[in-house]
Amino acid sequence: MISKILIANRGEIACRIIRTVKKLGLSSVAVYSNADANALHVSMADEAVHIGESTANASYLDFNKVIQAALATGADAIHPGYGFLSENAGFAKACSENGLNFIGPPVASIEAMGSKSAAKEIMQSAGVPLLSGYHGDNQDPDFLQQEAAKIGYPVLLKAAAGGGGKGMRIVESADVFHEALAAAQREATNAFGDQLMLVEKYLLKPRHIEIQVFCDQLGNGVYLNERDCSIQRRHQKIIEEAPAPGMSEGLREKMGVAALECAQAINYVGAGTVEFLLDASGDFYFMEMNTRLQVEHPVTEMITGFDLVEWQILVANGLPLPVQQNQVPLMGHAFEARIYAEDPAQEFLPQTGRLSFLATPAESEHVRIDTGVVQDDEISIYYDPMISKLIVWDKDRASALRRLTKALSEYHVAGVTTNISFLHTLSKSAGFSDADLDTSFIQTHSDVLFAANDEHMPVLLAAAAVAQLAANQQATQTATNDPHSPWAKNNAWRMNEPNQQALNLTLDLTKGSTEFQVEVEHTGANAYLLHSELGTQKVHGAVVGDQISLSVDGRSHSLTIARSSKGDSAYNKNGFTLFFAGTSTQGHLTPPDIGGADSAADGAGLLAPMNGKVVANLVAANESVSAGTGLVVMEAMKMEHTIKAQVDGKVLQFHFAPGDLVEGGASLLDFEVSEG
């Protein structure tokens, strides 16, 4: 029987597995790279072993190092988590050869589903419905383009060895096919070491429904209801829920049985997920089977009450599943929101930096947080930028959705840009509330989800002013070293004149940075009249720690403030972030130098948007280009981002070659703006 488990992963999934290992009274071993020396999963485990440099290829993806760590610590089993080596048949085989119990499916099952093209052939033989497409080995670009024409546009290019939205491109027409194919192949090679692509018909507005299956070594199998994973960006899920809204018992059973048939066709053992596309008519089509635990497994746990990691260990020990199909419950409704370091306003571009402030909602029977980070941790370029998973549960969808919106409003992160405000807006949107779901939801509702929303500007400005006045008062008291001295009062006192002082405050609102000239008139203890372009506000407020209690024109509010500190990515000693009504707003007392009128001429916005690597320079030096032309492809966290010309002009020279590492904010090239 298993007694010590090495977790061959990092971040939130490693922490989540360790919690169950501890619950079962077993011992845990963590592995870590240079970048993760002080990571949460390292401190949580009973033992930890350093396995290499920060890059995944030199550490978490080097399975020889992982196996040696397991043998050196006396581990008798390895749990791969998800990602990294979780679906690597060679790794599973090496575990077996070294006498280690691989907590996952048999090697043959992984191999069968490891190639999406081979998997579709198996599913076709098993009678599982498939989308039309080409799944063969001929990878000649012109041939693939011909196959796309036969299928009919739009088509989806998808890495045969892929997952997680990497190596995927929607192609709307033949004229952009080759460009999209090259980009998808680059991304697939970087993420999976394999550029084999398949071409499929792209369904317009389908739902992404997946079935959680579980099989033991004794021939038993169950499906644990379904999850709706339709809310996606870059073909990656950001909100999942269970059960799927509007799912009838008949369709649930039909899809569940089909999912079990998929598993049985490859003699599956352990936790697996079968993913389907569901169209408006109720027809569904096999997409792929993931031979591992999924990122979104917590929503299934919340509606069943089962610990799926515990089940994995149970099955790996050769024991039977604890329930039969007719004993699988469906209790209430659950959502999972993935909290990412990314900028939704810049096409969800991954972000890096230090988590200088981190405050989360309180966990309870209704709220669960799976995370692998703590305050002051670094989000680096080396790994996926997910900060945590926020999971909520309640008796029905409407109640669970209210809890999701509330919990997102209480999730505060400063130091890096996150998607929390975007998720909060999405959770409140009418389309999401009405469960009008499909995989193009974000594009369809972009006018609502990305709309300028500065309705809280008066409250934010008042809070910023109160916070700055409190900081000034604290600084004065510290300097005088005597709180009772009349010189310790920073209230702009003047003989026979109003107590007035001026503040220059800049807030980064939806429409961009806005500078406010604020005249502050002190009218009493913590009481002020604020005069600005917004008019006159009667304000009473106090700051205690990171909380601001505020009254603006007779209406009370509570806000959280995080002040900048040395080490923040955009350090400013007078900087701060305000959290209010599900949004985060950055501000500072003095506007930073952003280059003035010459900033466009210095590169027309052609700065590296993040730390990363140059993949390709798309045009030649001295080439004239028009606005919108792709110039440089950068890669960070295994995702590509194309930097485009903002205006017509000429590329004079590139500063970096393909393969070069670049810091965020670095000038990528010299650009001459066309006159006229």
PyMOL commands that set and color helices and strands:
alter all, ss='L'
color gray80, all
select helices_A, chain A and resi 11-23+34-36+40-44+56-58+63-73+89-97+107-114+116-125+141-151+174-192+249-265+297-304+308-316+325-327+344-346+397-409+420-428+430-433+441-444+446-449+457-480+486-488+596-598
alter helices_A, ss='H'
color red, helices_A
select strands_A, chain A and resi 4-7+27-33+47-52+77-79+101-102+133-134+155-159+168-171+197-201+207-215+221-233+236-242+270-278+284-290+333-340+342-343+349-350+353-354+357-359+367-371+378-379+386-394+412-414+500-509+512-524+527-532+535-544+547-552+555-563+575-580+583-588+612-617+623-625+630-636+639-644+649-654+661-662+669-673
alter strands_A, ss='S'
color yellow, strands_A
deselect
rebuild
show_as cartoon
